[in-house]
Amino acid sequence: MQGIIPILPERSADPDVHIASLVLQVRPELFTKIITQVQMLSECTCYSGTKQSVNERRDVLVVVIEVVEQGEINRVIAQLNDMNGVLNVNLVYHYCDSALSMSDEMEVSA
């Protein structure tokens, strides 16, 4: 197919923001260490939940990722998956919007 030049979509000056949430299943004895490692990744915010019972769950973490390119989500997932003590990483939700619209103020109704 000589002479054919693919037409690529124009890149917007307004970058995208990708937000993804993940659930990590981890080894309970490495729970605290894994939280520390996850928090060292600038793209990640880590949340550790508790069970509705007396015992705190020490085997599940929720991690929220915020990046500017979709491929970065895969890179961060691979980093998390490679951490010692991480048994499983599951993508739960992925949202993408322009950085400009993400910075717009929203009206909150009561």
Secondary structure, 3 states (H helix, E strand, C coil): CCCCCCCCCCCCCCCEEEEEEEEEEECHHHHHHHHHHHHCCCCEEEEECCCCCCCCCCCEEEEEEEECCHHHHHHHHHHHHCCCCEEEEEEEEEEEEEHHHHCCCCCCCC
